[in-house]
Amino acid sequence: MSNSLVASLTPFKGKEDSFEFFIKQLNDIARLEKWIETKRILVLKLNLKDEALKFLVSNPKLEDINDFDSLVSRLKEKFCKQPNFEETQRQFHNLKQKVSQSISDLADQVSLSTEKFINPEGSEEENLVTLTEKLKLSKFIEALRPDIRVEVKNLGPKSFKSAVAMAKNIDNAFSGEFNATDSGINQILSQQLDTNKQIMELSERVNAISTQNMAVNSLTEAPSTSSNEQIN
């Protein structure tokens, strides 16, 4: 598994708010790398830490479970409270992109919240899956920060995945503009510092010349004064 994406998987430590994200990550990697059932179960067990690992070790019967979904259900029963419909609905409707939240993270959050709200049982019924995907698309666009949302709407994405890709490109473009602006400011400041340095150097040279002139004048004045005294 050295070349696998498993290394990027964040272990589940028994905290409810990270369970669904952990399982989604694991399933995505398993689908991408075409794991067999036994490997999914093994990777799941190897990535249980702290309270989750204690639960696994203290329940020998869990070792006999050879079905991935059944093992996930047991863990979910233990560590996840089943929210009521009103709470799920509230969380879904209040979903907005947070300050400094990445597009990828927002997309994962929208995906999980939508599935929990519309299809909590994970049904593969075609109409329900289609409805879930459409709602993911509309909710994702709605949750984006205003400047990115306007641009994504103008492009008119037809699917959730295409909307996410567009939002990432737009976000990167905006970041590039900000970086360019910062670079321009830095260039102006650098030029100003160079100018100030040149002014200081010129001022020092003028002062040095003035000092030299004063010294020369004092030397030329001294003999004339002495001559006058001798004449008198």
Rosetta constraint file for C-alpha pairs under 8 A:
AtomPair CA 1 CA 6 HARMONIC 7.15 0.50
AtomPair CA 2 CA 7 HARMONIC 7.76 0.50
AtomPair CA 4 CA 33 HARMONIC 7.91 0.50
AtomPair CA 5 CA 9 HARMONIC 7.12 0.50
AtomPair CA 5 CA 29 HARMONIC 6.55 0.50
AtomPair CA 6 CA 26 HARMONIC 7.82 0.50
AtomPair CA 6 CA 29 HARMONIC 7.26 0.50
AtomPair CA 6 CA 43 HARMONIC 7.97 0.50
AtomPair CA 9 CA 22 HARMONIC 7.48 0.50
AtomPair CA 9 CA 25 HARMONIC 6.83 0.50
AtomPair CA 9 CA 26 HARMONIC 7.08 0.50
AtomPair CA 10 CA 22 HARMONIC 6.70 0.50
AtomPair CA 10 CA 47 HARMONIC 7.69 0.50
AtomPair CA 11 CA 22 HARMONIC 7.15 0.50
AtomPair CA 11 CA 47 HARMONIC 4.68 0.50
AtomPair CA 11 CA 48 HARMONIC 5.77 0.50
AtomPair CA 11 CA 49 HARMONIC 6.40 0.50
AtomPair CA 12 CA 18 HARMONIC 6.99 0.50
AtomPair CA 12 CA 19 HARMONIC 6.46 0.50
AtomPair CA 12 CA 22 HARMONIC 6.41 0.50
AtomPair CA 12 CA 47 HARMONIC 6.29 0.50
AtomPair CA 12 CA 48 HARMONIC 5.11 0.50
AtomPair CA 12 CA 49 HARMONIC 5.96 0.50
AtomPair CA 12 CA 52 HARMONIC 6.79 0.50
AtomPair CA 13 CA 48 HARMONIC 6.05 0.50
AtomPair CA 13 CA 49 HARMONIC 4.59 0.50
AtomPair CA 13 CA 50 HARMONIC 5.07 0.50
AtomPair CA 13 CA 51 HARMONIC 5.75 0.50
AtomPair CA 13 CA 52 HARMONIC 5.28 0.50
AtomPair CA 13 CA 53 HARMONIC 7.39 0.50
AtomPair CA 14 CA 19 HARMONIC 7.47 0.50
AtomPair CA 14 CA 48 HARMONIC 7.98 0.50
AtomPair CA 14 CA 49 HARMONIC 7.44 0.50
AtomPair CA 14 CA 50 HARMONIC 6.91 0.50
AtomPair CA 14 CA 51 HARMONIC 5.13 0.50
AtomPair CA 14 CA 52 HARMONIC 4.63 0.50
AtomPair CA 14 CA 79 HARMONIC 6.13 0.50
AtomPair CA 15 CA 19 HARMONIC 6.72 0.50
AtomPair CA 15 CA 79 HARMONIC 6.84 0.50
AtomPair CA 16 CA 79 HARMONIC 5.61 0.50
AtomPair CA 16 CA 80 HARMONIC 5.10 0.50
AtomPair CA 16 CA 81 HARMONIC 7.62 0.50
AtomPair CA 18 CA 22 HARMONIC 6.08 0.50
AtomPair CA 19 CA 23 HARMONIC 6.28 0.50
AtomPair CA 19 CA 76 HARMONIC 7.68 0.50
AtomPair CA 19 CA 80 HARMONIC 7.69 0.50
AtomPair CA 20 CA 24 HARMONIC 6.06 0.50
AtomPair CA 20 CA 112 HARMONIC 7.44 0.50
AtomPair CA 21 CA 25 HARMONIC 6.13 0.50
AtomPair CA 21 CA 108 HARMONIC 7.83 0.50
AtomPair CA 21 CA 112 HARMONIC 7.56 0.50
AtomPair CA 22 CA 26 HARMONIC 6.24 0.50
AtomPair CA 23 CA 27 HARMONIC 6.06 0.50
AtomPair CA 24 CA 28 HARMONIC 6.05 0.50
AtomPair CA 25 CA 29 HARMONIC 6.27 0.50
AtomPair CA 26 CA 30 HARMONIC 6.08 0.50
AtomPair CA 26 CA 40 HARMONIC 7.83 0.50
AtomPair CA 26 CA 44 HARMONIC 7.56 0.50
AtomPair CA 27 CA 31 HARMONIC 6.03 0.50
AtomPair CA 28 CA 32 HARMONIC 6.12 0.50
AtomPair CA 29 CA 33 HARMONIC 5.97 0.50
AtomPair CA 30 CA 34 HARMONIC 5.53 0.50
AtomPair CA 30 CA 35 HARMONIC 5.02 0.50
AtomPair CA 30 CA 40 HARMONIC 6.71 0.50
AtomPair CA 31 CA 35 HARMONIC 6.70 0.50
AtomPair CA 35 CA 39 HARMONIC 6.04 0.50
AtomPair CA 35 CA 40 HARMONIC 6.45 0.50
AtomPair CA 36 CA 40 HARMONIC 6.58 0.50
AtomPair CA 37 CA 41 HARMONIC 6.42 0.50
AtomPair CA 37 CA 67 HARMONIC 7.35 0.50
AtomPair CA 37 CA 68 HARMONIC 6.70 0.50
AtomPair CA 38 CA 42 HARMONIC 6.17 0.50
AtomPair CA 38 CA 66 HARMONIC 7.24 0.50
AtomPair CA 38 CA 68 HARMONIC 7.93 0.50
AtomPair CA 39 CA 43 HARMONIC 6.04 0.50
AtomPair CA 40 CA 44 HARMONIC 6.07 0.50
AtomPair CA 40 CA 68 HARMONIC 6.78 0.50
AtomPair CA 41 CA 45 HARMONIC 6.28 0.50
AtomPair CA 41 CA 66 HARMONIC 7.45 0.50
AtomPair CA 41 CA 67 HARMONIC 7.49 0.50
AtomPair CA 41 CA 68 HARMONIC 5.47 0.50
AtomPair CA 41 CA 71 HARMONIC 7.88 0.50
AtomPair CA 42 CA 46 HARMONIC 6.15 0.50
AtomPair CA 43 CA 47 HARMONIC 6.19 0.50
AtomPair CA 44 CA 48 HARMONIC 6.72 0.50
AtomPair CA 45 CA 53 HARMONIC 7.85 0.50
AtomPair CA 45 CA 56 HARMONIC 7.92 0.50
AtomPair CA 48 CA 52 HARMONIC 5.42 0.50
AtomPair CA 48 CA 53 HARMONIC 4.93 0.50
AtomPair CA 49 CA 53 HARMONIC 4.70 0.50
AtomPair CA 49 CA 54 HARMONIC 7.66 0.50
AtomPair CA 50 CA 54 HARMONIC 6.29 0.50
AtomPair CA 51 CA 55 HARMONIC 6.20 0.50
AtomPair CA 52 CA 56 HARMONIC 6.41 0.50
AtomPair CA 52 CA 75 HARMONIC 7.85 0.50
AtomPair CA 53 CA 57 HARMONIC 6.16 0.50
AtomPair CA 54 CA 58 HARMONIC 5.95 0.50
AtomPair CA 55 CA 59 HARMONIC 6.22 0.50
AtomPair CA 56 CA 60 HARMONIC 7.20 0.50
AtomPair CA 56 CA 62 HARMONIC 6.51 0.50
AtomPair CA 56 CA 63 HARMONIC 7.85 0.50
AtomPair CA 59 CA 63 HARMONIC 7.78 0.50
AtomPair CA 60 CA 64 HARMONIC 7.45 0.50
AtomPair CA 61 CA 65 HARMONIC 7.08 0.50
AtomPair CA 62 CA 71 HARMONIC 7.14 0.50
AtomPair CA 65 CA 70 HARMONIC 7.16 0.50
AtomPair CA 65 CA 71 HARMONIC 6.48 0.50
AtomPair CA 66 CA 71 HARMONIC 7.96 0.50
AtomPair CA 67 CA 71 HARMONIC 6.44 0.50
AtomPair CA 68 CA 72 HARMONIC 6.26 0.50
AtomPair CA 69 CA 73 HARMONIC 6.12 0.50
AtomPair CA 70 CA 74 HARMONIC 6.36 0.50
AtomPair CA 71 CA 75 HARMONIC 6.37 0.50
AtomPair CA 72 CA 76 HARMONIC 6.04 0.50
AtomPair CA 73 CA 77 HARMONIC 6.08 0.50
AtomPair CA 74 CA 78 HARMONIC 6.35 0.50
AtomPair CA 75 CA 79 HARMONIC 6.10 0.50
AtomPair CA 75 CA 80 HARMONIC 7.86 0.50
AtomPair CA 76 CA 80 HARMONIC 5.08 0.50
AtomPair CA 76 CA 81 HARMONIC 8.00 0.50
AtomPair CA 77 CA 81 HARMONIC 7.34 0.50
AtomPair CA 83 CA 87 HARMONIC 6.19 0.50
AtomPair CA 83 CA 88 HARMONIC 6.33 0.50
AtomPair CA 84 CA 88 HARMONIC 6.39 0.50
AtomPair CA 85 CA 89 HARMONIC 6.03 0.50
AtomPair CA 85 CA 117 HARMONIC 7.62 0.50
AtomPair CA 86 CA 90 HARMONIC 6.13 0.50
AtomPair CA 87 CA 91 HARMONIC 6.23 0.50
AtomPair CA 88 CA 92 HARMONIC 6.19 0.50
AtomPair CA 88 CA 113 HARMONIC 7.77 0.50
AtomPair CA 88 CA 116 HARMONIC 7.24 0.50
AtomPair CA 88 CA 117 HARMONIC 5.92 0.50
AtomPair CA 89 CA 93 HARMONIC 6.21 0.50
AtomPair CA 89 CA 117 HARMONIC 6.32 0.50
AtomPair CA 90 CA 94 HARMONIC 6.11 0.50
AtomPair CA 91 CA 95 HARMONIC 6.26 0.50
AtomPair CA 91 CA 113 HARMONIC 7.51 0.50
AtomPair CA 92 CA 110 HARMONIC 7.92 0.50
AtomPair CA 92 CA 113 HARMONIC 5.77 0.50
AtomPair CA 92 CA 114 HARMONIC 6.78 0.50
AtomPair CA 92 CA 117 HARMONIC 7.02 0.50
AtomPair CA 95 CA 110 HARMONIC 7.51 0.50
AtomPair CA 95 CA 143 HARMONIC 6.11 0.50
AtomPair CA 96 CA 142 HARMONIC 7.70 0.50
AtomPair CA 96 CA 143 HARMONIC 4.26 0.50
AtomPair CA 96 CA 144 HARMONIC 6.54 0.50
AtomPair CA 96 CA 145 HARMONIC 7.62 0.50
AtomPair CA 97 CA 101 HARMONIC 6.31 0.50
AtomPair CA 97 CA 106 HARMONIC 6.23 0.50
AtomPair CA 97 CA 143 HARMONIC 5.52 0.50
AtomPair CA 97 CA 144 HARMONIC 5.42 0.50
AtomPair CA 97 CA 145 HARMONIC 5.96 0.50
AtomPair CA 101 CA 105 HARMONIC 6.61 0.50
AtomPair CA 101 CA 106 HARMONIC 6.78 0.50
AtomPair CA 102 CA 106 HARMONIC 6.30 0.50
AtomPair CA 103 CA 107 HARMONIC 6.09 0.50
AtomPair CA 103 CA 164 HARMONIC 7.10 0.50
AtomPair CA 103 CA 167 HARMONIC 6.89 0.50
AtomPair CA 103 CA 168 HARMONIC 6.07 0.50
AtomPair CA 103 CA 171 HARMONIC 7.94 0.50
AtomPair CA 104 CA 108 HARMONIC 6.30 0.50
AtomPair CA 104 CA 164 HARMONIC 7.53 0.50
AtomPair CA 104 CA 168 HARMONIC 7.85 0.50
AtomPair CA 105 CA 109 HARMONIC 6.22 0.50
AtomPair CA 106 CA 110 HARMONIC 6.09 0.50
AtomPair CA 106 CA 140 HARMONIC 7.71 0.50
AtomPair CA 107 CA 111 HARMONIC 6.07 0.50
AtomPair CA 107 CA 140 HARMONIC 6.68 0.50
AtomPair CA 107 CA 164 HARMONIC 6.76 0.50
AtomPair CA 108 CA 112 HARMONIC 6.18 0.50
AtomPair CA 109 CA 113 HARMONIC 6.05 0.50
AtomPair CA 110 CA 114 HARMONIC 5.92 0.50
AtomPair CA 110 CA 136 HARMONIC 6.42 0.50
AtomPair CA 110 CA 139 HARMONIC 6.98 0.50
AtomPair CA 110 CA 140 HARMONIC 6.11 0.50
AtomPair CA 111 CA 115 HARMONIC 6.20 0.50
AtomPair CA 111 CA 136 HARMONIC 6.11 0.50
AtomPair CA 112 CA 116 HARMONIC 6.10 0.50
AtomPair CA 113 CA 117 HARMONIC 6.06 0.50
AtomPair CA 114 CA 118 HARMONIC 5.88 0.50
AtomPair CA 114 CA 119 HARMONIC 7.55 0.50
AtomPair CA 114 CA 132 HARMONIC 6.69 0.50
AtomPair CA 114 CA 135 HARMONIC 7.05 0.50
AtomPair CA 114 CA 136 HARMONIC 6.12 0.50
AtomPair CA 115 CA 119 HARMONIC 4.81 0.50
AtomPair CA 115 CA 120 HARMONIC 5.81 0.50
AtomPair CA 115 CA 122 HARMONIC 7.44 0.50
AtomPair CA 115 CA 132 HARMONIC 6.60 0.50
AtomPair CA 116 CA 120 HARMONIC 4.38 0.50
AtomPair CA 118 CA 128 HARMONIC 7.92 0.50
AtomPair CA 118 CA 132 HARMONIC 6.33 0.50
AtomPair CA 119 CA 123 HARMONIC 6.43 0.50
AtomPair CA 119 CA 128 HARMONIC 7.16 0.50
AtomPair CA 119 CA 129 HARMONIC 7.87 0.50
AtomPair CA 119 CA 132 HARMONIC 7.14 0.50
AtomPair CA 123 CA 128 HARMONIC 7.36 0.50
AtomPair CA 123 CA 129 HARMONIC 7.48 0.50
AtomPair CA 124 CA 128 HARMONIC 7.26 0.50
AtomPair CA 124 CA 129 HARMONIC 6.20 0.50
AtomPair CA 125 CA 129 HARMONIC 6.18 0.50
AtomPair CA 126 CA 130 HARMONIC 6.12 0.50
AtomPair CA 127 CA 131 HARMONIC 6.13 0.50
AtomPair CA 128 CA 132 HARMONIC 6.10 0.50
AtomPair CA 129 CA 133 HARMONIC 6.28 0.50
AtomPair CA 130 CA 134 HARMONIC 6.28 0.50
AtomPair CA 131 CA 135 HARMONIC 6.16 0.50
AtomPair CA 132 CA 136 HARMONIC 6.13 0.50
AtomPair CA 133 CA 137 HARMONIC 6.36 0.50
AtomPair CA 133 CA 159 HARMONIC 7.49 0.50
AtomPair CA 133 CA 160 HARMONIC 6.60 0.50
AtomPair CA 134 CA 138 HARMONIC 6.45 0.50
AtomPair CA 134 CA 159 HARMONIC 7.25 0.50
AtomPair CA 134 CA 160 HARMONIC 7.30 0.50
AtomPair CA 135 CA 139 HARMONIC 5.88 0.50
AtomPair CA 136 CA 140 HARMONIC 5.84 0.50
AtomPair CA 136 CA 160 HARMONIC 6.09 0.50
AtomPair CA 137 CA 141 HARMONIC 6.38 0.50
AtomPair CA 137 CA 159 HARMONIC 6.11 0.50
AtomPair CA 137 CA 160 HARMONIC 4.32 0.50
AtomPair CA 137 CA 163 HARMONIC 6.96 0.50
AtomPair CA 138 CA 142 HARMONIC 6.17 0.50
AtomPair CA 139 CA 143 HARMONIC 6.02 0.50
AtomPair CA 140 CA 144 HARMONIC 6.38 0.50
AtomPair CA 140 CA 160 HARMONIC 7.57 0.50
AtomPair CA 140 CA 163 HARMONIC 7.91 0.50
AtomPair CA 140 CA 164 HARMONIC 7.98 0.50
AtomPair CA 141 CA 149 HARMONIC 5.83 0.50
AtomPair CA 141 CA 152 HARMONIC 7.25 0.50
AtomPair CA 141 CA 153 HARMONIC 7.41 0.50
AtomPair CA 141 CA 163 HARMONIC 7.43 0.50
AtomPair CA 142 CA 149 HARMONIC 7.03 0.50
AtomPair CA 143 CA 149 HARMONIC 8.00 0.50
AtomPair CA 144 CA 148 HARMONIC 6.39 0.50
AtomPair CA 144 CA 149 HARMONIC 5.30 0.50
AtomPair CA 145 CA 149 HARMONIC 5.98 0.50
AtomPair CA 146 CA 150 HARMONIC 6.25 0.50
AtomPair CA 147 CA 151 HARMONIC 6.83 0.50
AtomPair CA 148 CA 152 HARMONIC 6.22 0.50
AtomPair CA 148 CA 167 HARMONIC 6.49 0.50
AtomPair CA 148 CA 170 HARMONIC 6.53 0.50
AtomPair CA 148 CA 171 HARMONIC 6.78 0.50
AtomPair CA 149 CA 153 HARMONIC 6.10 0.50
AtomPair CA 149 CA 167 HARMONIC 7.84 0.50
AtomPair CA 150 CA 154 HARMONIC 6.31 0.50
AtomPair CA 151 CA 155 HARMONIC 6.49 0.50
AtomPair CA 151 CA 170 HARMONIC 7.43 0.50
AtomPair CA 152 CA 156 HARMONIC 6.47 0.50
AtomPair CA 152 CA 157 HARMONIC 7.19 0.50
AtomPair CA 152 CA 163 HARMONIC 6.82 0.50
AtomPair CA 152 CA 166 HARMONIC 6.41 0.50
AtomPair CA 152 CA 167 HARMONIC 6.24 0.50
AtomPair CA 152 CA 170 HARMONIC 7.90 0.50
AtomPair CA 153 CA 157 HARMONIC 7.33 0.50
AtomPair CA 157 CA 162 HARMONIC 5.79 0.50
AtomPair CA 157 CA 163 HARMONIC 5.23 0.50
AtomPair CA 157 CA 166 HARMONIC 7.88 0.50
AtomPair CA 158 CA 162 HARMONIC 6.83 0.50
AtomPair CA 158 CA 163 HARMONIC 7.46 0.50
AtomPair CA 159 CA 163 HARMONIC 6.25 0.50
AtomPair CA 160 CA 164 HARMONIC 6.30 0.50
AtomPair CA 161 CA 165 HARMONIC 6.29 0.50
AtomPair CA 162 CA 166 HARMONIC 6.13 0.50
AtomPair CA 163 CA 167 HARMONIC 6.07 0.50
AtomPair CA 164 CA 168 HARMONIC 6.21 0.50
AtomPair CA 165 CA 169 HARMONIC 6.37 0.50
AtomPair CA 166 CA 170 HARMONIC 6.18 0.50
AtomPair CA 167 CA 171 HARMONIC 5.98 0.50
AtomPair CA 168 CA 172 HARMONIC 6.12 0.50
AtomPair CA 169 CA 173 HARMONIC 6.15 0.50
AtomPair CA 170 CA 174 HARMONIC 6.18 0.50
AtomPair CA 171 CA 175 HARMONIC 6.15 0.50
AtomPair CA 172 CA 176 HARMONIC 6.13 0.50
AtomPair CA 173 CA 177 HARMONIC 6.37 0.50
AtomPair CA 174 CA 178 HARMONIC 6.32 0.50
AtomPair CA 175 CA 179 HARMONIC 6.13 0.50
AtomPair CA 176 CA 180 HARMONIC 6.08 0.50
AtomPair CA 177 CA 181 HARMONIC 6.15 0.50
AtomPair CA 178 CA 182 HARMONIC 6.16 0.50
AtomPair CA 179 CA 183 HARMONIC 6.07 0.50
AtomPair CA 180 CA 184 HARMONIC 6.18 0.50
AtomPair CA 181 CA 185 HARMONIC 6.29 0.50
AtomPair CA 182 CA 186 HARMONIC 6.18 0.50
AtomPair CA 183 CA 187 HARMONIC 6.15 0.50
AtomPair CA 184 CA 188 HARMONIC 6.31 0.50
AtomPair CA 185 CA 189 HARMONIC 6.22 0.50
AtomPair CA 186 CA 190 HARMONIC 6.03 0.50
AtomPair CA 187 CA 191 HARMONIC 6.16 0.50
AtomPair CA 188 CA 192 HARMONIC 6.13 0.50
AtomPair CA 189 CA 193 HARMONIC 6.14 0.50
AtomPair CA 190 CA 194 HARMONIC 6.26 0.50
AtomPair CA 191 CA 195 HARMONIC 6.20 0.50
AtomPair CA 192 CA 196 HARMONIC 6.16 0.50
AtomPair CA 193 CA 197 HARMONIC 6.09 0.50
AtomPair CA 194 CA 198 HARMONIC 6.22 0.50
AtomPair CA 195 CA 199 HARMONIC 6.23 0.50
AtomPair CA 196 CA 200 HARMONIC 6.19 0.50
AtomPair CA 197 CA 201 HARMONIC 6.19 0.50
AtomPair CA 198 CA 202 HARMONIC 6.11 0.50
AtomPair CA 199 CA 203 HARMONIC 6.06 0.50
AtomPair CA 200 CA 204 HARMONIC 6.16 0.50
AtomPair CA 201 CA 205 HARMONIC 6.29 0.50
AtomPair CA 202 CA 206 HARMONIC 6.24 0.50
AtomPair CA 203 CA 207 HARMONIC 6.19 0.50
AtomPair CA 204 CA 208 HARMONIC 6.14 0.50
AtomPair CA 205 CA 209 HARMONIC 6.20 0.50
AtomPair CA 206 CA 210 HARMONIC 6.13 0.50
AtomPair CA 207 CA 211 HARMONIC 6.12 0.50
AtomPair CA 208 CA 212 HARMONIC 6.22 0.50
AtomPair CA 209 CA 213 HARMONIC 6.17 0.50
AtomPair CA 210 CA 214 HARMONIC 6.23 0.50
AtomPair CA 211 CA 215 HARMONIC 6.31 0.50
AtomPair CA 212 CA 216 HARMONIC 6.25 0.50
AtomPair CA 213 CA 217 HARMONIC 6.12 0.50
AtomPair CA 214 CA 218 HARMONIC 6.23 0.50
AtomPair CA 215 CA 219 HARMONIC 6.37 0.50
AtomPair CA 216 CA 220 HARMONIC 6.30 0.50
AtomPair CA 217 CA 221 HARMONIC 6.14 0.50
AtomPair CA 218 CA 222 HARMONIC 6.35 0.50
AtomPair CA 219 CA 223 HARMONIC 7.54 0.50
AtomPair CA 220 CA 224 HARMONIC 7.40 0.50
AtomPair CA 221 CA 225 HARMONIC 6.59 0.50
AtomPair CA 222 CA 226 HARMONIC 6.60 0.50
AtomPair CA 223 CA 227 HARMONIC 6.27 0.50
AtomPair CA 224 CA 228 HARMONIC 6.41 0.50
AtomPair CA 225 CA 229 HARMONIC 6.63 0.50
AtomPair CA 226 CA 230 HARMONIC 6.61 0.50
AtomPair CA 227 CA 231 HARMONIC 6.45 0.50
AtomPair CA 228 CA 232 HARMONIC 6.43 0.50
